[in-house]
Amino acid sequence: MPSESSSRRHFLRAALVGSGVAPLALGAAAQETTGLKPGQFVEPACDVPLVEDADVIVCGAGPAGVTAAITAARAGARVRLFEWRGCLGGVWTAGLLGYFLDFDKPGFAKELRDSLDKRDARANTKSASAFCYDPEALKLLLEEMCVEAGVKFQFHTKVSAAFKDGRRLTTVVTESKSGRQAWRAPVFIDATGDGDLGALAGCTFEIGESADCPCQPLSLNALLIVKDVEALRKFVRFGEPLAGENSKGDKKKQIKDAIVKTGHFPSYANPTMFHVRDNLIFAMLNHEYGVKPWDAAELTAATVRARAEMNKMVAGLRGLGGPWEGLQLVATAEQIGVRDGRRLAGRFTVTKEDVIKGSRYDDAVVRATFGVDVHATSADHNKDGSGHRANMNIKVAPYDIPLRAMIARDVDGLMMAGRCISGDFISHSSYRVTGNSVGMGEGVGVIAALAAQSKRLPHEVPWSEGAAKLAEIRKA
């Protein structure tokens, strides 16, 4: 058996290897380093505090992650949840997504709908599937739900390294204001959206149409205040449209034509505005093309361009006067919205054929009903409407997303939920909406809890056992 000191040295060396930095011998911090290649720096090894107080660790607190964490805790697991932004909810809150889609589902989705209704924080209450919401109310609601469930969540904390014992993921390292910290648990869930944890752990992945793009664009959403929302009815999508009101497609065209009238062709040719409440509306008016969501420099540049374009378009519309008089930009999203990050290889891959056939599986965790939604993958496609026109006409038959697509193929003890699960480009464009992310979160949360508590790996827990536990939780 290795000694405790030798084990610690092995872990610290592995930590540096896992983070892409060559290790120095312990105690060599003050030694002169020679023979380095230009542009490289050798980081000395250091002690990293290690915490082992969780059965399940969830990385990413967006729709999938926060659902997984709450569900695992309700199933009896000790849960830690890490989020790099300053709130729970991810794209719902920090990303100002503006609307829930494919949300007419039982369980946690229904619970969220009912809870938002009690707070008068949901627009279009006649629809259970698609509706707008108040993002500030949702932030508070999710925090209260995590506290009530006993989830230990931590903001401003990003997973930065992952370590395995053979095939099994055992430890993650995070970076935060508290420095580097190591966390160990029997089961981990990657709900980062972009598959950050899986990539760090060595999972195979794809992005976009092939292994490495072209991929769907990013959008920086915003909240706007208007002087008279009724005056903008032919542009804004309301929850309960009036008789004879123009279609959502026509509303998008009307917005685009108005923006073009200001002298600017929008980077998103199908811009959308949704009514939230009173004179508050959500706006999605821009696209950023070909950006890899794990490249900080690219993300920064895309965010700066998008924020500048959003301000330009709002100012231009306000300058048109008439119904646009008094239009004001209240806030742009803290985080630019990403549609197309890493899709980690799972023990099953959801495909275009599943979407078309309406596939059914014994280990179905969630049933997706949303259509194929491929946004333009380049600025040229945005202008001329080319690209995935044929795929957009695919008729989707409600299809199952099986548990196997949420269990990593290359790493044991790791599950995925949200848009980073295992699927191809076309199926991903359907299941990536947040109603399905919530369903996935419930599924992986309950399986993770059962696996950790019974000292099994997630792939050793049958879905029938998870479904029975989930039914028990929903009745509580």
C-alpha positions as CSV (number, residue, x, y, z in Angstrom):
1,M,0.0,0.0,0.0
2,P,1.4,3.5,-0.8
3,S,2.0,5.8,2.1
4,E,-0.2,8.8,2.7
5,S,2.7,11.1,1.7
6,S,3.4,9.2,-1.6
7,S,-0.3,9.2,-2.4
8,R,-0.4,13.0,-1.9
9,R,2.6,13.5,-4.1
10,H,0.9,11.3,-6.8
11,F,-2.3,13.3,-6.6
12,L,-0.5,16.7,-6.8
13,R,1.5,15.5,-9.8
14,A,-1.6,14.2,-11.4
15,A,-3.4,17.5,-10.7
16,L,-0.8,19.4,-12.6
17,V,-0.8,16.9,-15.5
18,G,-4.6,17.1,-15.6
19,S,-4.5,20.9,-15.9
20,G,-2.0,20.8,-18.8
21,V,0.9,22.0,-16.7
22,A,4.1,20.0,-16.4
23,P,4.8,19.3,-12.6
24,L,8.0,20.2,-10.7
25,A,9.3,17.9,-8.0
26,L,7.9,18.8,-4.6
27,G,10.0,21.3,-2.9
28,A,11.4,22.6,-6.1
29,A,9.4,25.8,-6.2
30,A,12.5,28.0,-5.7
31,Q,14.7,26.1,-8.1
32,E,15.8,27.5,-11.4
33,T,14.0,26.0,-14.4
34,T,15.9,25.4,-17.6
35,G,15.1,23.9,-21.0
36,L,11.5,25.2,-21.2
37,K,10.0,25.8,-24.6
38,P,9.2,29.5,-25.4
39,G,5.8,30.5,-24.1
40,Q,5.7,27.9,-21.3
41,F,5.7,28.2,-17.6
42,V,6.1,25.4,-15.1
43,E,3.8,25.8,-12.2
44,P,5.2,24.4,-8.9
45,A,3.2,21.7,-7.1
46,C,1.2,22.8,-4.2
47,D,-1.1,21.4,-1.5
48,V,-4.8,21.5,-2.5
49,P,-7.4,21.2,0.3
50,L,-9.6,18.1,-0.3
51,V,-13.2,17.8,0.8
52,E,-15.1,14.5,0.8
53,D,-18.6,15.3,2.1
54,A,-20.8,14.6,-0.9
55,D,-22.4,11.6,-2.5
56,V,-23.1,13.5,-5.7
57,I,-21.2,16.5,-7.2
58,V,-23.0,18.5,-9.9
59,C,-21.0,20.9,-12.0
60,G,-23.2,23.6,-13.6
61,A,-26.4,25.0,-12.0
62,G,-28.4,25.7,-15.2
63,P,-31.8,24.1,-15.8
64,A,-30.4,20.6,-15.9
65,G,-27.9,21.0,-13.1
66,V,-30.1,22.7,-10.6
67,T,-32.8,20.1,-11.3
68,A,-30.3,17.2,-10.9
69,A,-29.0,18.6,-7.6
70,I,-32.4,19.1,-6.1
71,T,-33.7,15.7,-7.2
72,A,-30.6,13.9,-5.9
73,A,-30.9,15.6,-2.6
74,R,-34.6,14.7,-2.4
75,A,-33.6,11.1,-3.1
76,G,-31.5,11.1,0.1
77,A,-28.0,12.0,-1.3
78,R,-25.6,14.6,0.0
79,V,-25.1,17.0,-2.9
80,R,-22.7,19.7,-3.8
81,L,-23.5,22.0,-6.7
82,F,-20.9,24.3,-8.3
83,E,-21.8,27.3,-10.5
84,W,-19.3,29.8,-12.0
85,R,-21.8,32.6,-12.2
86,G,-23.5,34.5,-9.4
87,C,-27.0,32.8,-9.5
88,L,-28.8,29.6,-10.1
89,G,-30.6,29.0,-13.4
90,G,-27.9,29.4,-16.0
91,V,-29.4,30.4,-19.3
92,W,-32.7,31.0,-17.7
93,T,-31.4,33.7,-15.4
94,A,-27.8,34.8,-16.2
95,G,-28.5,34.2,-19.9
96,L,-32.0,36.0,-19.9
97,L,-33.3,33.2,-22.2
98,G,-36.8,34.7,-21.8
99,Y,-39.0,31.6,-22.3
100,F,-39.4,28.0,-21.5
101,L,-39.9,25.5,-24.3
102,D,-41.1,21.8,-24.3
103,F,-42.1,22.3,-20.7
104,D,-45.5,20.5,-20.6
105,K,-44.0,17.6,-18.6
106,P,-44.8,16.1,-15.1
107,G,-42.5,16.2,-12.1
108,F,-40.1,19.0,-11.5
109,A,-41.3,20.9,-14.6
110,K,-44.8,21.1,-13.3
111,E,-43.6,22.0,-9.9
112,L,-41.7,24.9,-11.4
113,R,-44.7,26.1,-13.4
114,D,-46.9,26.0,-10.3
115,S,-44.3,27.7,-8.1
116,L,-43.9,30.5,-10.7
117,D,-47.7,30.9,-10.9
118,K,-47.9,31.3,-7.1
119,R,-45.4,34.2,-7.3
120,D,-47.2,35.8,-10.3
121,A,-43.9,35.3,-12.2
122,R,-45.1,33.4,-15.3
123,A,-46.6,34.9,-18.5
124,N,-48.9,33.0,-20.8
125,T,-50.3,30.8,-18.0
126,K,-52.7,29.1,-20.4
127,S,-49.8,27.3,-21.9
128,A,-47.8,24.6,-20.0
129,S,-45.4,24.1,-22.9
130,A,-44.1,27.5,-23.9
131,F,-44.2,30.7,-21.7
132,C,-42.2,33.7,-20.5
133,Y,-41.1,34.3,-16.9
134,D,-39.6,36.8,-14.5
135,P,-35.9,35.9,-14.3
136,E,-35.4,37.6,-10.9
137,A,-38.3,35.7,-9.4
138,L,-36.8,32.5,-10.8
139,K,-33.4,33.2,-9.2
140,L,-35.0,33.5,-5.8
141,L,-37.2,30.4,-6.3
142,L,-34.3,28.2,-7.3
143,E,-32.2,29.3,-4.3
144,E,-35.1,28.6,-1.9
145,M,-35.7,25.1,-3.4
146,C,-32.0,24.2,-3.1
147,V,-31.8,25.3,0.5
148,E,-35.0,23.4,1.3
149,A,-33.7,20.2,-0.3
150,G,-30.3,20.5,1.5
151,V,-28.2,21.1,-1.6
152,K,-24.8,22.8,-0.8
153,F,-24.3,25.2,-3.6
154,Q,-21.4,27.5,-4.3
155,F,-21.3,30.4,-6.8
156,H,-18.3,31.9,-8.5
157,T,-16.7,28.4,-8.7
158,K,-15.6,26.8,-11.9
159,V,-14.4,23.2,-12.4
160,S,-10.8,23.3,-13.7
161,A,-9.4,19.8,-13.5
162,A,-10.6,16.2,-13.2
163,F,-8.8,13.0,-12.0
164,K,-9.5,9.3,-12.4
165,D,-8.5,6.1,-10.9
166,G,-8.3,3.9,-14.0
167,R,-11.6,4.6,-15.8
168,R,-13.4,6.0,-12.7
169,L,-13.7,9.7,-12.1
170,T,-12.8,10.3,-8.4
171,T,-12.0,14.0,-7.9
172,V,-12.5,17.4,-9.4
173,V,-10.6,20.6,-8.7
174,T,-12.3,23.9,-8.7
175,E,-11.0,27.5,-9.0
176,S,-12.7,30.3,-7.1
177,K,-12.1,33.3,-4.8
178,S,-11.1,30.6,-2.3
179,G,-8.3,29.4,-4.7
180,R,-7.9,25.8,-5.9
181,Q,-10.0,23.2,-4.0
182,A,-10.3,19.5,-4.5
183,W,-13.6,17.6,-4.1
184,R,-14.2,13.8,-4.1
185,A,-17.4,11.9,-4.5
186,P,-18.7,8.6,-5.8
187,V,-20.8,10.1,-8.6
188,F,-20.4,13.3,-10.7
189,I,-22.8,15.0,-13.1
190,D,-21.7,17.3,-15.9
191,A,-24.4,19.9,-16.4
192,T,-22.1,22.6,-17.6
193,G,-23.8,22.8,-21.0
194,D,-20.5,22.8,-22.8
195,G,-19.3,19.5,-21.4
196,D,-16.5,21.1,-19.5
197,L,-16.2,18.3,-16.9
198,G,-16.4,15.5,-19.4
199,A,-13.7,17.1,-21.5
200,L,-11.4,17.5,-18.5
201,A,-12.0,13.9,-17.6
202,G,-11.0,12.7,-21.0
203,C,-14.4,12.0,-22.7
204,T,-14.7,11.9,-26.5
205,F,-16.9,14.7,-27.8
206,E,-18.3,16.4,-30.9
207,I,-19.4,19.9,-31.6
208,G,-21.6,21.2,-34.4
209,E,-22.1,19.2,-37.6
210,S,-18.9,17.2,-37.3
211,A,-16.1,16.7,-34.7
212,D,-15.3,20.4,-34.6
213,C,-18.0,22.7,-36.1
214,P,-19.5,24.5,-38.0
215,C,-21.9,25.0,-35.1
216,Q,-25.0,26.9,-34.2
217,P,-24.6,30.6,-33.3
218,L,-24.6,32.4,-29.9
219,S,-27.1,35.1,-28.9
220,L,-26.9,37.8,-26.2
221,N,-30.5,38.3,-25.0
222,A,-31.8,41.4,-23.3
223,L,-34.6,43.0,-21.3
224,L,-36.3,46.0,-22.8
225,I,-38.8,48.6,-21.5
226,V,-41.3,50.0,-24.0
227,K,-43.6,53.0,-23.6
228,D,-46.7,51.3,-24.8
229,V,-46.5,47.5,-25.3
230,E,-49.9,47.4,-27.0
231,A,-48.6,49.8,-29.7
232,L,-46.0,47.2,-30.5
233,R,-48.4,44.2,-30.7
234,K,-47.6,43.5,-34.4
235,F,-44.0,43.0,-33.4
236,V,-44.2,41.5,-29.9
237,R,-45.3,37.9,-29.2
238,F,-47.9,37.8,-26.4
239,G,-48.9,34.8,-24.4
240,E,-52.6,35.1,-25.3
241,P,-52.8,36.6,-28.8
242,L,-55.9,38.5,-29.9
243,A,-58.3,37.2,-32.5
244,G,-56.8,38.0,-36.0
245,E,-53.4,38.9,-34.6
246,N,-50.5,38.3,-37.0
247,S,-48.4,35.2,-36.6
248,K,-45.1,34.8,-34.8
249,G,-43.4,34.4,-38.2
250,D,-44.9,37.7,-39.4
251,K,-43.9,39.4,-36.1
252,K,-40.2,38.3,-36.7
253,K,-40.3,39.7,-40.2
254,Q,-41.8,43.0,-39.0
255,I,-39.0,43.4,-36.4
256,K,-36.4,42.6,-39.1
257,D,-37.9,45.1,-41.5
258,A,-37.9,47.8,-38.9
259,I,-34.3,47.2,-38.0
260,V,-33.3,47.2,-41.7
261,K,-35.1,50.5,-42.0
262,T,-32.6,51.9,-39.5
263,G,-29.8,51.1,-41.9
264,H,-28.6,47.9,-40.2
265,F,-29.2,44.3,-41.3
266,P,-29.5,42.2,-38.0
267,S,-27.1,39.3,-37.4
268,Y,-30.2,37.3,-36.6
269,A,-32.7,37.5,-39.5
270,N,-35.5,36.1,-37.4
271,P,-35.4,38.5,-34.4
272,T,-37.9,37.9,-31.6
273,M,-39.6,39.9,-28.8
274,F,-41.7,38.4,-26.1
275,H,-44.0,40.1,-23.6
276,V,-43.1,39.4,-20.0
277,R,-45.4,41.7,-18.0
278,D,-46.6,45.3,-18.0
279,N,-44.2,47.1,-20.4
280,L,-41.3,44.7,-20.0
281,I,-40.2,42.5,-22.9
282,F,-37.5,40.0,-23.7
283,A,-35.5,40.5,-27.0
284,M,-33.4,38.1,-29.0
285,L,-32.1,40.1,-31.9
286,N,-28.5,38.9,-32.6
287,H,-26.3,36.0,-33.5
288,E,-22.5,35.4,-33.3
289,Y,-21.2,32.7,-35.7
290,G,-18.5,30.0,-35.4
291,V,-17.6,30.7,-31.8
292,K,-16.2,27.8,-29.7
293,P,-17.8,28.2,-26.3
294,W,-14.7,27.0,-24.4
295,D,-12.4,29.7,-25.9
296,A,-12.5,32.6,-23.5
297,A,-11.0,35.1,-26.0
298,E,-13.6,34.2,-28.7
299,L,-16.4,34.3,-26.1
300,T,-15.2,37.8,-25.0
301,A,-15.0,39.1,-28.5
302,A,-18.4,37.7,-29.4
303,T,-20.0,39.2,-26.3
304,V,-18.5,42.6,-27.0
305,R,-19.8,42.5,-30.6
306,A,-23.2,41.3,-29.6
307,R,-23.7,43.9,-26.8
308,A,-22.6,46.7,-29.2
309,E,-25.0,45.4,-31.9
310,M,-27.9,45.1,-29.4
311,N,-27.4,48.7,-28.3
312,K,-27.2,49.9,-31.9
313,M,-30.4,48.1,-32.8
314,V,-32.3,49.4,-29.8
315,A,-31.1,53.0,-30.4
316,G,-32.0,52.7,-34.1
317,L,-35.5,51.4,-33.4
318,R,-36.1,54.1,-30.8
319,G,-35.1,56.6,-33.4
320,L,-37.9,55.5,-35.7
321,G,-40.4,56.9,-33.3
322,G,-44.0,55.9,-33.4
323,P,-44.6,52.7,-31.5
324,W,-40.8,52.5,-30.8
325,E,-40.8,55.8,-28.9
326,G,-39.3,55.5,-25.5
327,L,-37.7,52.0,-26.1
328,Q,-35.0,51.5,-23.6
329,L,-32.4,48.7,-23.0
330,V,-32.7,47.6,-19.3
331,A,-30.1,44.9,-19.2
332,T,-28.2,42.6,-21.5
333,A,-27.5,39.0,-20.3
334,E,-24.5,38.4,-18.0
335,Q,-23.7,35.3,-20.1
336,I,-24.0,35.1,-23.9
337,G,-26.4,32.2,-24.8
338,V,-24.7,29.2,-26.2
339,R,-26.7,26.7,-28.4
340,D,-24.0,24.3,-29.5
341,G,-21.2,23.2,-27.1
342,R,-19.6,19.8,-26.7
343,R,-21.8,16.7,-27.0
344,L,-20.1,14.1,-24.8
345,A,-20.0,10.4,-26.0
346,G,-22.4,8.3,-24.0
347,R,-23.4,4.7,-23.9
348,F,-26.1,5.6,-26.5
349,T,-26.3,8.3,-29.0
350,V,-29.6,10.0,-29.9
351,T,-29.8,10.5,-33.6
352,K,-31.8,12.2,-36.3
353,E,-33.5,8.9,-37.0
354,D,-34.8,8.8,-33.4
355,V,-36.4,12.2,-33.9
356,I,-38.1,11.2,-37.2
357,K,-39.3,7.7,-36.1
358,G,-40.3,8.7,-32.6
359,S,-38.2,6.1,-31.0
360,R,-39.2,4.4,-27.7
361,Y,-36.8,2.9,-25.2
362,D,-37.2,0.9,-21.9
363,D,-34.8,3.3,-20.1
364,A,-36.6,6.5,-21.4
365,V,-35.9,9.4,-19.0
366,V,-37.8,12.1,-20.9
367,R,-39.9,12.4,-24.0
368,A,-39.0,15.3,-26.3
369,T,-41.5,16.9,-28.5
370,F,-39.8,20.1,-29.7
371,G,-39.1,20.5,-33.4
372,V,-35.7,20.6,-35.2
373,D,-34.4,24.1,-34.7
374,V,-31.1,24.8,-36.6
375,H,-30.2,28.4,-36.6
376,A,-28.0,29.7,-39.4
377,T,-24.4,28.5,-39.0
378,S,-22.9,31.5,-40.8
379,A,-23.6,35.2,-41.5
380,D,-24.1,34.3,-45.2
381,H,-26.8,31.7,-44.3
382,N,-28.4,34.3,-42.1
383,K,-28.8,36.7,-45.0
384,D,-30.0,34.3,-47.7
385,G,-31.8,31.7,-45.6
386,S,-29.7,28.8,-46.9
387,G,-28.0,26.1,-44.9
388,H,-30.3,23.7,-43.1
389,R,-33.6,24.5,-44.8
390,A,-34.3,20.8,-45.5
391,N,-33.6,19.8,-41.9
392,M,-35.9,22.5,-40.6
393,N,-38.8,20.8,-42.4
394,I,-38.3,17.5,-40.5
395,K,-41.5,16.4,-38.9
396,V,-40.6,15.4,-35.3
397,A,-42.5,12.5,-33.8
398,P,-42.3,12.6,-29.9
399,Y,-39.2,10.5,-29.1
400,D,-37.5,9.1,-26.0
401,I,-34.2,10.2,-24.6
402,P,-32.8,7.1,-22.8
403,L,-30.7,7.1,-19.7
404,R,-27.8,5.5,-21.6
405,A,-27.3,8.8,-23.5
406,M,-26.7,10.5,-20.2
407,I,-24.0,8.1,-18.9
408,A,-20.5,8.7,-20.1
409,R,-19.0,6.1,-22.4
410,D,-15.3,6.8,-21.7
411,V,-15.4,7.6,-18.0
412,D,-17.1,5.6,-15.2
413,G,-19.0,7.5,-12.4
414,L,-19.8,10.4,-14.7
415,M,-23.3,11.3,-16.0
416,M,-24.5,14.2,-18.2
417,A,-27.6,16.3,-18.3
418,G,-28.7,19.1,-20.6
419,R,-27.4,19.9,-24.1
420,C,-24.0,18.1,-23.5
421,I,-25.6,14.6,-23.5
422,S,-24.8,12.2,-26.3
423,G,-26.6,13.0,-29.5
424,D,-26.0,14.0,-33.1
425,F,-26.2,17.5,-34.5
426,I,-29.9,17.3,-35.7
427,S,-31.3,15.6,-32.6
428,H,-29.4,18.0,-30.4
429,S,-31.2,20.9,-32.1
430,S,-34.5,19.5,-30.8
431,Y,-33.7,18.2,-27.3
432,R,-31.5,21.1,-26.3
433,V,-34.4,23.2,-25.1
434,T,-34.8,23.6,-21.3
435,G,-38.0,21.6,-20.8
436,N,-36.0,18.5,-21.8
437,S,-33.0,19.6,-19.8
438,V,-35.2,19.6,-16.7
439,G,-36.4,16.1,-17.5
440,M,-32.8,14.9,-18.0
441,G,-31.8,16.5,-14.7
442,E,-34.5,14.6,-12.8
443,G,-33.4,11.3,-14.4
444,V,-29.6,11.6,-13.7
445,G,-30.2,13.1,-10.3
446,V,-32.2,10.1,-9.0
447,I,-29.9,7.6,-10.6
448,A,-26.8,9.3,-9.2
449,A,-28.2,9.3,-5.7
450,L,-29.2,5.6,-5.9
451,A,-25.7,4.7,-7.3
452,A,-23.8,6.6,-4.7
453,Q,-25.9,5.3,-1.8
454,S,-25.6,1.7,-2.9
455,K,-21.9,1.8,-3.9
456,R,-22.8,1.1,-7.6
457,L,-21.8,2.9,-10.7
458,P,-24.6,4.8,-12.6
459,H,-24.6,2.3,-15.5
460,E,-25.2,-0.5,-12.9
461,V,-28.5,1.0,-11.7
462,P,-31.5,0.0,-13.9
463,W,-33.9,2.8,-14.9
464,S,-36.8,0.9,-13.5
465,E,-35.3,1.5,-10.0
466,G,-34.8,5.1,-10.8
467,A,-38.3,5.6,-12.1
468,A,-39.8,4.0,-9.0
469,K,-37.8,6.3,-6.7
470,L,-38.7,9.3,-8.8
471,A,-42.4,8.5,-8.5
472,E,-41.9,8.2,-4.8
473,I,-40.3,11.7,-4.7
474,R,-43.0,13.3,-6.7
475,K,-45.7,12.0,-4.3
476,A,-43.9,13.4,-1.3
